[in-house]
Amino acid sequence: MGNDVSFKSKERNIDKCFYMSNTLTTVSISVLALSGSYFAKSIREKEIVMWLSEHDYAVCGLGTYGFEITEIPWVREFVLKIIDGALKKVGWELLDYEPFEEGVFKALNEFKNLILMIESIDVIESEYCEWKGYGDINPILKPPEGFPKCLKHGVYLHFGGCVICNDK
């Protein structure tokens, strides 16, 4: 079992995706969380990092945390920045393991290619509003207030804790 990251645009007749194993997804989300937590300044940027981190298999379950990129709480330039940061290994020294670079870089570049395809017409803003309201519907899914970071890894915590600590 694994995960798909996809981009579907009905308006532009686009349906693209790429597949990652569970392990590759976990590592990719972890390095994006490290890079994103380093670069995030605005509330929306911090939310993007939390959103990505919530696709943590330890919380969601194996093979259940692929995603559609039109659902990301968007700031396109920031997503590209954190992908580029992950490709430059920003924060990788905080991992307790050495990621398989070839596989991770391939996945990050595939992700980047999808991000480069998206246009404002493709973004589903209602997904952001729905994501923001999850904690009101189910308190277990409520994100921590004030954007706290893991003391060990420096990544923004999501409702299930630290995406990297959860890997163990």
C-alpha positions as CSV (number, residue, x, y, z in Angstrom):
1,M,0.0,0.0,0.0
2,G,1.2,3.5,-0.6
3,N,-0.1,7.0,-1.3
4,D,-0.9,9.2,-4.3
5,V,-0.3,12.9,-4.5
6,S,-2.6,14.3,-7.2
7,F,-3.7,17.4,-9.0
8,K,-7.1,17.4,-10.7
9,S,-8.5,20.4,-12.5
10,K,-11.9,20.0,-14.0
11,E,-11.7,23.5,-15.5
12,R,-8.5,22.8,-17.4
13,N,-9.0,19.0,-17.9
14,I,-5.9,18.0,-15.9
15,D,-5.6,14.8,-14.0
16,K,-2.0,14.1,-12.8
17,C,-0.6,12.2,-9.9
18,F,2.5,10.4,-8.6
19,Y,2.8,7.5,-6.2
20,M,5.0,7.1,-3.2
21,S,5.5,4.2,-0.8
22,N,4.5,4.7,2.8
23,T,8.1,5.1,3.8
24,L,8.9,7.6,1.1
25,T,5.7,9.6,1.9
26,T,6.7,9.7,5.6
27,V,10.2,10.9,4.8
28,S,9.0,13.4,2.2
29,I,6.4,14.9,4.7
30,S,9.1,15.0,7.4
31,V,11.6,17.0,5.3
32,L,8.9,19.3,4.0
33,A,7.8,19.9,7.7
34,L,11.5,20.7,8.6
35,S,11.9,23.1,5.7
36,G,8.5,24.7,6.2
37,S,8.9,25.2,9.9
38,Y,12.2,26.9,9.2
39,F,10.8,29.3,6.6
40,A,7.2,29.9,7.8
41,K,6.5,33.4,9.0
42,S,2.8,34.2,8.4
43,I,-0.1,32.4,10.0
44,R,-1.1,30.9,6.6
45,E,2.4,29.6,6.0
46,K,2.4,28.0,9.4
47,E,-1.0,26.4,8.6
48,I,0.4,25.0,5.4
49,V,3.2,23.3,7.4
50,M,0.6,21.9,9.8
51,W,-1.6,20.7,7.0
52,L,1.2,18.8,5.4
53,S,2.3,17.4,8.7
54,E,-1.2,16.1,9.4
55,H,-0.6,13.6,6.6
56,D,1.4,11.7,9.1
57,Y,0.9,7.9,8.9
58,A,1.3,7.4,12.6
59,V,-1.9,9.5,13.0
60,C,-3.8,8.7,9.9
61,G,-2.8,5.1,9.2
62,L,-0.7,3.5,6.5
63,G,-1.7,4.2,2.9
64,T,-4.3,6.8,3.9
65,Y,-2.5,10.1,3.7
66,G,-2.1,10.8,0.1
67,F,-3.6,14.1,-0.9
68,E,-5.0,16.4,-3.6
69,I,-2.9,19.5,-4.0
70,T,-5.9,21.7,-4.6
71,E,-6.8,21.1,-0.9
72,I,-3.6,22.7,0.5
73,P,-4.3,26.0,2.3
74,W,-2.5,27.7,-0.5
75,V,0.3,30.1,-0.8
76,R,2.0,28.8,-3.9
77,E,5.3,30.6,-3.6
78,F,5.7,29.4,0.0
79,V,5.0,25.7,-1.0
80,L,7.7,26.1,-3.8
81,K,10.1,27.6,-1.2
82,I,9.7,24.8,1.2
83,I,10.2,22.2,-1.5
84,D,13.4,24.0,-2.6
85,G,14.5,24.1,1.1
86,A,13.9,20.4,1.4
87,L,15.9,19.8,-1.7
88,K,18.7,21.8,-0.1
89,K,18.3,19.6,3.0
90,V,17.2,22.4,5.3
91,G,16.8,20.8,8.7
92,W,17.8,17.3,7.7
93,E,20.5,17.3,10.4
94,L,17.6,17.0,12.9
95,L,16.5,13.7,11.6
96,D,17.5,10.5,13.5
97,Y,18.2,8.8,10.2
98,E,19.8,9.5,6.8
99,P,17.1,9.8,4.1
100,F,17.5,8.0,0.8
101,E,18.3,11.1,-1.2
102,E,17.6,9.8,-4.7
103,G,14.0,8.7,-3.8
104,V,13.2,11.7,-1.7
105,F,14.6,14.2,-4.3
106,K,12.6,12.4,-7.0
107,A,9.4,12.7,-4.9
108,L,10.0,16.3,-4.1
109,N,10.6,17.2,-7.7
110,E,7.4,15.3,-8.7
111,F,5.6,17.3,-6.1
112,K,7.2,20.6,-7.3
113,N,6.1,19.8,-10.9
114,L,2.5,19.5,-9.7
115,I,2.7,22.7,-7.8
116,L,4.1,24.5,-10.8
117,M,1.0,23.4,-12.8
118,I,-1.6,24.8,-10.5
119,E,-3.3,28.1,-11.1
120,S,-5.6,30.2,-8.9
121,I,-8.7,28.8,-10.8
122,D,-7.8,25.3,-9.5
123,V,-7.6,26.1,-5.8
124,I,-10.6,24.9,-3.8
125,E,-10.8,27.7,-1.1
126,S,-13.7,25.9,0.6
127,E,-11.3,23.1,1.5
128,Y,-9.3,25.6,3.6
129,C,-12.4,26.7,5.4
130,E,-13.4,23.1,6.0
131,W,-9.9,22.2,7.3
132,K,-10.0,25.2,9.6
133,G,-13.3,24.0,11.0
134,Y,-12.3,20.4,11.7
135,G,-11.3,21.1,15.3
136,D,-14.8,22.6,16.0
137,I,-16.5,19.5,14.8
138,N,-14.1,17.0,16.4
139,P,-11.9,18.3,19.2
140,I,-9.4,15.5,18.7
141,L,-8.5,17.2,15.3
142,K,-8.1,20.7,16.9
143,P,-4.6,22.0,16.1
144,P,-2.5,23.2,19.1
145,E,-3.0,27.0,19.7
146,G,-0.2,29.4,19.1
147,F,1.8,27.2,16.6
148,P,4.1,25.4,19.1
149,K,7.1,23.6,17.8
150,C,8.6,20.3,18.8
151,L,11.5,21.0,21.1
152,K,13.6,18.2,19.5
153,H,12.9,18.7,15.8
154,G,11.7,22.3,15.6
155,V,8.7,21.5,13.4
156,Y,5.2,22.9,14.0
157,L,3.1,20.4,15.9
158,H,-0.2,19.2,14.5
159,F,-3.2,17.7,16.3
160,G,-1.3,14.4,16.6
161,G,2.0,15.9,17.8
162,C,5.3,16.0,15.9
163,V,5.4,14.4,12.5
164,I,9.0,13.3,13.1
165,C,8.6,12.0,16.6
166,N,5.6,10.0,15.4
167,D,7.9,8.2,12.9
168,K,9.4,6.1,15.7
